[in-house]
Amino acid sequence: MDQAVVVNLIKDSLTVVLKVALPIMVIAMVVGIIIAVFQAATQINEQNMVLVPKIVVVFLGLIILGSWMISQLTEYTRQLFDQILSLI
């Protein structure tokens, strides 16, 4: 395998990882910011108030986006399997 091929495989895999993980990370960040603003406004510093809503929203995001995430990963895996003979 050539160095350019390896760099291209790493670039493609990192792109897929970011594409799949970014929506869930953005959802968690937005919920965290909303809760932080609420805590700052009310001066309530309860850790469960941050943790529980984030977990619930991330799980809901995974339920809603799960099929899309799996299809993206499956598509990339199929592309890799199709390229195996040309990579060796």
C-alpha positions as CSV (number, residue, x, y, z in Angstrom):
1,M,0.0,0.0,0.0
2,D,1.1,3.4,-0.9
3,Q,1.4,6.3,1.7
4,A,-1.2,8.3,-0.2
5,V,-3.7,5.4,-0.1
6,V,-3.3,5.1,3.7
7,V,-3.7,8.8,4.2
8,N,-6.8,8.7,2.0
9,L,-8.3,5.8,4.1
10,I,-7.6,7.6,7.3
11,K,-9.2,10.8,5.9
12,D,-12.3,9.0,4.8
13,S,-12.7,7.1,8.1
14,L,-12.3,10.3,10.1
15,T,-14.8,12.0,7.9
16,V,-17.3,9.2,8.4
17,V,-16.7,9.2,12.2
18,L,-17.3,13.0,12.4
19,K,-20.3,12.8,10.2
20,V,-21.9,10.2,12.4
21,A,-20.9,11.5,15.8
22,L,-21.3,15.3,15.2
23,P,-25.1,15.4,15.4
24,I,-25.2,13.7,18.8
25,M,-22.4,15.9,20.1
26,V,-24.1,19.0,18.9
27,I,-27.4,18.0,20.6
28,A,-25.5,17.3,23.9
29,M,-23.7,20.6,23.7
30,V,-26.9,22.6,23.0
31,V,-28.7,21.0,25.9
32,G,-25.7,21.6,28.1
33,I,-25.7,25.3,27.2
34,I,-29.4,25.7,27.8
35,I,-29.1,24.0,31.2
36,A,-26.1,26.1,32.1
37,V,-28.0,29.3,31.3
38,F,-30.9,28.1,33.4
39,Q,-28.6,27.3,36.3
40,A,-26.9,30.6,36.0
41,A,-30.3,32.4,36.0
42,T,-31.7,30.5,39.0
43,Q,-28.4,29.9,40.8
44,I,-29.2,26.2,41.2
45,N,-26.1,24.1,41.1
46,E,-27.4,20.5,41.0
47,Q,-25.3,18.0,39.0
48,N,-28.3,15.8,38.3
49,M,-30.0,18.7,36.6
50,V,-27.2,18.6,34.0
51,L,-26.7,14.9,33.7
52,V,-30.2,13.5,33.4
53,P,-31.6,15.8,30.7
54,K,-28.4,15.3,28.6
55,I,-28.7,11.5,28.9
56,V,-32.4,11.6,27.9
57,V,-31.8,13.9,24.9
58,V,-28.8,11.9,23.7
59,F,-30.8,8.7,23.9
60,L,-33.6,10.3,22.0
61,G,-31.2,11.6,19.4
62,L,-29.7,8.1,19.0
63,I,-33.2,6.7,18.6
64,I,-34.1,9.3,16.0
65,L,-30.8,9.3,14.1
66,G,-29.8,5.7,14.7
67,S,-30.9,4.3,11.4
68,W,-29.1,7.1,9.5
69,M,-26.0,6.5,11.5
70,I,-26.0,2.8,10.8
71,S,-26.7,3.4,7.1
72,Q,-23.7,5.7,6.9
73,L,-21.4,3.2,8.6
74,T,-22.7,0.4,6.5
75,E,-22.1,2.3,3.3
76,Y,-18.5,3.1,4.3
77,T,-17.9,-0.5,5.2
78,R,-19.2,-1.7,1.9
79,Q,-16.9,0.8,0.1
80,L,-14.0,-0.6,2.1
81,F,-14.8,-4.2,1.2
82,D,-15.1,-3.2,-2.4
83,Q,-11.7,-1.7,-2.3
84,I,-9.9,-4.5,-0.5
85,L,-8.5,-6.2,-3.6
86,S,-7.2,-2.9,-5.0
87,L,-5.6,-1.9,-1.7
88,I,-3.5,-5.1,-1.4
